[in-house]
Every structure is written in C-alpha cells, then in structure tokens.
Amino acid sequence: MRRPPDATTRPIPQARDDDPWSVPDARRNILVLVLDGFFFALGYNFLSPISILPVFIARLTPVDLFAGSFTALDQIAIAIPQFIGAKWADRFAQKGRRKWLKAYTNLSGRIPIALTIVTIAVLGDSHPSILVATVMLAFFLFRLAEGAGVPAYFDLIGLVIHPRLRPRYFSWQQAATAVGSIVSAFGARWVLGALPFPWNFVASFSVGLTLVVAVTGVFLQVREPRPDGVSGPAAPAGVPPTRHDNSDRPSWHQSVVAIWRTDGSFQRLVLTRALIGIAGMAPAYYAVSAVRRLAASDMDAATFGLIALGSQLVGTLMWGEIVARSRRPWFLVGGTIIGALGALVATSATSITSMYPVFVAMGFGTSAQIMCDMSLPMQLAERAEASRGMYVASYNTVIIPFSIAAPVVGGAISAISGFDAVNGVSFVAYCLAAASGATVVRMLGPRSRPGVSARFGPAVRN
C-alpha cells in the first residue's frame, strides 16, 4: 500500500532519528497533551458512565437496563462518526487546523450536557421519564461529538510526537488520566454526599461540564505544524506553500477498501484486537463472580477497583518503557498472557484474597489494550504512508462491536453454564490473541518500519 509522494503529501517536521526531542515544540506539546488527559479525566469522571450516571438513572427508574446501558452507549457513540471524522480530519489537516476540529467537535458535545443540567434543575425529580430520556440522549450526543474528533486527535499526535517518543507519551498520558480519575472519584464522592437529590447530581454534572469545557483551552495550546511543515505562526521566508490538489484523491470508502485489501499487518492487528475484545467477557464479570460465589462485600468491591486501577497505572508505565526500549509492541503478547492467567486464577479462586491477583491481571491487561488502541493503528498508517485518521476510523469501527458484544455474550454463558465457562472461553481467546499478537510484533519490528530513520515519520497522505 506504499505510495510515492505526490501533490497531496505534506512535509513533516524534520527531526533526527537519534534525537526524537528535536521535533519542533516536542517538550511543550507532550506536556500540554499529558495535561489534557489529566484534566479531561478530572472532569469526565464527574459524569462517569460507569458509576455516577447509572446511579442517577437508578434513582429515577427501576428498569436496570437503562442504568446499565451507558457503557454500551459510550462505545457505540464513539464508533459511529469515525469515518466522517476522518474525512473532516483530512480537510482540516490541509490547513494545519487539526486541533481546531477536535476543539469544535468537543465543544459541540458539551451543549447537550449543559441543557441536561438545566432540565434537572428545573424539573427536579418530578418527571423521571423525561429526565431519563434527556440524560441518556445528552450523554450519547456528548460522546458522539467526541468520536467525530478522534481521527483528528490521532493525526495530530502522529504529527507532533516522534515515533520513538510515542510509547512513553502514551504511558505518561494514560498515567495522568488515571491520576485524574482517582482525584475526581474522591471529589465526586464528596459532592454527591454533601447535597440532597437531585441537587447533588446537578452539582456533580456542573463541575464535570466546567472541567471538560475548560480542558479544550489546554488542548488548544498544542503547537500544530503548518501545512508547509513548519511549527509556529508563519513559515520562513522563501518556503513556497504546499499544494493540495484533491482531483485524484480516492473517496473515503475506497481508502477503507484499500486498507483492508493491501495491509496484512492491519488485518492481523484487527484479528488480535477482536480476540482481546472477546476475551474481555471474563473481566466484565470478575466482581460479579466474587459477589455471587465468595460473598464479596461492597468494601471488597471497592478494593478490587483500586487494585485494578493501580495495576493499570503501573502497567501503562511499564508497557510504554518496554516498547520505547525494544521498539516492538510486546504488550500484545505480554498483556494477553497476563489476561489469560487472570482468567485461569479466577476459575480456581476460593477466597477474597485469592481474587486480588485476578484484578492485578485485569489492570495490566487493560493497560496493554489501551496502548494497542492508541498507538498501533497510527503506526500502521505511517508505514503505509496513508491517512492516520482513516486507519484509526477503520480500526475502531471494527473492534468496538466486539467489546460491546462480549459482556452480553458472557452474561448469557454465565446464566447457562456459570462463570467458569465464561473464564474458559476468555482463557482460550486470550491464548489465541497472544499467538496472533506475536505475529504482529514480528511484522512491526524496527527493521520493518520504512521511512522513519531520516525524518520524523514518513510522509502522510491525508
């Protein structure tokens, strides 16, 4: 799928391969993007689809389906606009305005949340059906807007951060996100306990909205290179502007077909990630299994969450350092093997303390999955000299349905055959993912990466 540079190929900031910090504004941009992750997590967890939103809905309706649907809504909303977002990202990239597309989509998604807060403040809990519908629709639109900006975000990351720095950047950014999540969890707990219902949720949602709006100002501090390849307010004298002739450019669906037909590494990566998604049915029920089989208390459940979150933080930093040193995505093998061991231990656990290693494995596996989703589609796009945004959109659109369906299938299996059967299916899927991931590691070795030794990444056609 490798194509020669043409009129639509834009220069990339020059940088020496032996000094990834030589990319213009590298330190500033990494700091800004890490802070962006921290402050977004700080705000987003006041609107948490895992805890706060389900509890709010549960106070309004006895229908558990509504309260438990936010995770699925989140993933579906993120996936739907990916191809449209990739097309927009290509257009904004021609003008060096990727960050502005992300800012516009983000801010548009905050409007439904603001209207929801007003609705709750006006109606209180007098019209629960209206509030349930309003909250669920607002959250869906909020995440839909976020999804539209995802391709532009990853295209920007690929442009401003050297490939050799990205593993560490992703680990730092995810570590900052984890810290922000922990801080906001304590903050939301205090807010929800300080006020009566529904004003406690009005306050929590308002704090979250304020922070996720303010974080856009942090994100806009990224210094995005201009289309002529120069970071800063203007190009140096004598540098002609880059031409953007779109007459021979393939349509987005032609680009997607080309990715699937010609890029074997992408096909194998998607297979690996789909298997990881299937294996995720067991971690979704570890806590439920502990409650049902081992009589775990609410305090035990909180302990499980802290263990998983702490392990995820450690795992994120660990995988980032391993990849930075080896230049190979070993998390595809290591993370899946650890996940398989976790499913195996869950099957044989006979006490609460024997479940602790299960949640350690869960945290390390989750961190490996995050590293995969954030780094590898972009790396494959650069190897193919293709649109980063289109690769990210193609990848996310395929893998997200597996992540959504796995817990549903796992619930059906557990109802029929018990949690051991769920763990067994997960163990097999993890093992298959490890074998498939090993082939991806081999394909993405440092010797197989064209075009990164002389400059910051290959030319990228958008």
Summary of the structure (lengths in Angstrom):
residues: 462
radius of gyration: 22.4
end to end distance: 14.0
largest distance: 73.1
contacts: 1678
relative contact order: 0.15
helix: 74%
strand: 1%
